[in-house]
Amino acid sequence: MDLTEKLLESKEVFDGKLLHVYRDEVSLPNGASSTREIVRHPGGACVCAIDSDLNVAFVRQFRYAYGMEVLELPAGKLERGEEPYFAAARELREEAGLISDDMIPLGELFPSPGYTDEIIHMFLAFNPEPCGQSLDMDEFVKVEKIFLVDAVNMVLNGEIRDAKTQTCLLKAYMLMEYLSAQEEDEEDKEEGK
């Protein structure tokens, strides 16, 4: 069975600075029609920066929608035409005051596919160096460094609740564990074990 829903009509119901909301009429796979309310978003990038001591750079900021401070990895929206890699590097520099010449992609995250088309591009940055924050006029964040294993435990204990941070951090941790195991295997082979 083809599960594709086909667009019949689309109407923009809100045109904001960041978000654009549409009410779409669609044809369902069984031929019936339905309404979909969609938040269009330019996408974003987040970065898990891990230094040589295995500390991760986090930012703590007040999130109005939740009415509380939230601990997150540096992240932000893509500017028009901006490549995700450069957005991640920009956000790391602006929010955490760090730069890294060694960043690799960790994949994409669909944060809430039930109502938005947002895609968050995740990156791992190795050995970031300080360069000083460059926050936007309306941006207020505190930078915190947390040991990688402690941060993973905070995710597992429910202390870190942000979805992009959980996913990016856990993927970074798993990749670091995999690379470490491969390095040990290579050392064992060289020693003839």
C-alpha positions in Angstrom: 0.0 0.0 0.0 1.3 3.5 -0.9 1.1 5.6 2.2 1.6 8.9 0.5 -0.8 11.7 1.2 -1.3 14.1 -1.7 -1.7 17.8 -1.3 -5.0 19.2 -2.5 -4.9 22.7 -1.2 -2.5 24.7 1.0 -3.2 28.0 2.8 -0.7 30.0 4.9 -2.4 30.9 8.2 0.5 32.5 10.0 3.6 34.3 8.6 6.1 34.8 11.4 9.8 35.8 11.7 10.8 32.2 12.3 7.8 30.0 11.7 5.2 29.8 8.9 2.0 27.8 9.6 0.0 26.2 6.9 -3.4 24.4 6.8 -3.3 21.8 4.1 -6.0 19.7 2.7 -4.7 16.3 1.7 -6.0 13.1 0.0 -5.3 10.0 2.1 -4.2 6.6 0.8 -7.8 5.3 1.0 -9.2 8.3 -1.1 -10.7 10.2 1.8 -9.5 13.8 2.6 -8.1 15.3 5.8 -6.6 18.5 7.1 -2.9 18.8 8.1 -1.6 21.8 10.1 2.1 22.2 9.3 4.8 24.5 10.8 7.3 25.2 8.1 10.8 25.8 9.6 14.1 26.7 7.9 15.9 23.9 9.8 18.7 24.0 12.2 22.1 22.7 13.3 23.5 21.6 16.6 27.0 20.6 17.7 28.5 18.4 20.4 31.9 19.9 21.1 34.2 17.5 23.0 37.6 18.7 24.2 40.7 16.6 24.8 39.7 16.0 28.5 36.3 14.6 27.2 34.3 17.6 28.5 31.3 18.7 26.4 30.3 22.3 25.9 26.7 23.1 26.8 24.7 26.2 26.9 22.0 26.9 29.5 19.2 29.3 28.4 15.7 30.3 29.4 13.2 28.8 27.0 10.0 30.9 27.1 7.7 28.1 25.8 8.7 25.9 28.8 9.0 28.7 31.3 12.4 27.4 32.5 16.1 27.2 31.9 17.1 24.4 29.6 20.5 22.7 29.2 21.3 22.2 25.5 24.1 21.8 23.1 24.9 24.9 21.0 22.4 25.1 18.2 20.4 27.4 16.0 18.4 27.9 12.9 19.9 27.8 9.4 20.1 31.1 7.6 18.7 31.3 4.1 21.0 29.2 1.8 23.4 28.4 4.7 25.0 24.9 4.7 24.4 23.0 8.0 28.1 22.6 8.6 28.7 26.3 8.6 25.6 26.9 10.8 26.9 24.5 13.4 30.3 26.1 13.4 28.6 29.6 13.6 26.5 28.5 16.6 29.4 26.9 18.4 31.4 30.2 18.0 28.5 32.5 18.9 26.9 30.7 21.8 29.8 28.7 23.3 32.7 30.9 22.2 34.5 28.0 20.7 35.9 27.0 17.3 36.9 23.7 15.9 38.8 22.7 12.7 37.6 19.1 13.1 33.8 18.6 12.8 32.0 15.6 11.4 28.3 15.1 10.7 26.2 12.8 12.9 23.1 12.8 10.8 19.7 14.5 10.8 17.0 14.6 13.4 13.2 15.1 12.7 12.3 16.7 16.1 8.5 16.5 15.7 7.3 15.0 12.4 3.7 15.2 13.4 3.4 18.9 12.7 6.7 20.4 11.4 9.1 19.9 8.5 12.1 21.0 10.7 15.3 19.1 10.2 18.2 19.5 12.7 21.6 18.6 11.4 23.9 17.2 14.1 27.7 17.5 14.3 30.5 16.4 16.5 33.4 18.8 17.0 36.7 17.6 18.3 39.1 19.7 20.5 37.4 23.1 20.3 39.5 26.2 21.1 38.2 29.3 22.9 37.5 32.3 20.8 35.0 34.4 22.8 31.2 34.4 22.6 29.4 36.6 20.0 25.7 36.4 21.2 22.8 38.1 19.4 21.4 41.2 21.2 18.4 39.2 22.5 20.4 36.0 23.4 21.4 35.2 26.9 23.2 31.9 27.6 25.6 30.5 30.2 28.3 28.1 29.0 28.8 24.9 31.0 31.3 22.1 30.5 30.3 18.7 31.6 32.3 15.5 31.4 31.0 13.3 28.6 30.1 10.3 30.7 28.4 12.5 33.3 26.4 14.2 30.5 25.3 10.8 29.1 24.1 9.9 32.6 22.2 13.1 32.8 20.4 12.2 29.7 19.6 8.7 31.0 18.5 10.2 34.4 16.1 12.7 32.7 18.2 15.7 33.7 18.8 16.7 30.1 15.4 16.8 28.4 16.1 18.6 25.1 15.6 16.1 22.2 18.3 17.4 19.9 20.8 17.5 22.8 19.9 13.9 23.8 20.2 12.5 20.3 23.4 14.4 19.3 25.1 13.7 22.6 24.3 10.0 22.6 25.3 9.6 19.0 28.6 11.4 19.7 29.2 9.2 22.8 28.5 6.0 20.8 30.8 7.1 18.0 33.6 8.0 20.5 33.2 4.5 22.0 33.3 2.9 18.6 36.4 4.8 17.6 38.1 4.0 20.9 37.4 0.2 20.4 38.7 0.4 16.9 41.9 2.0 18.1 42.3 -0.7 20.7 41.8 -3.4 18.1 44.5 -1.8 15.9 46.9 -1.6 18.9 46.2 -5.3 19.7 47.0 -6.3 16.0 50.2 -4.3 16.1 51.3 -6.1 19.3 50.4 -9.5 17.6 47.6 -10.4 19.9 
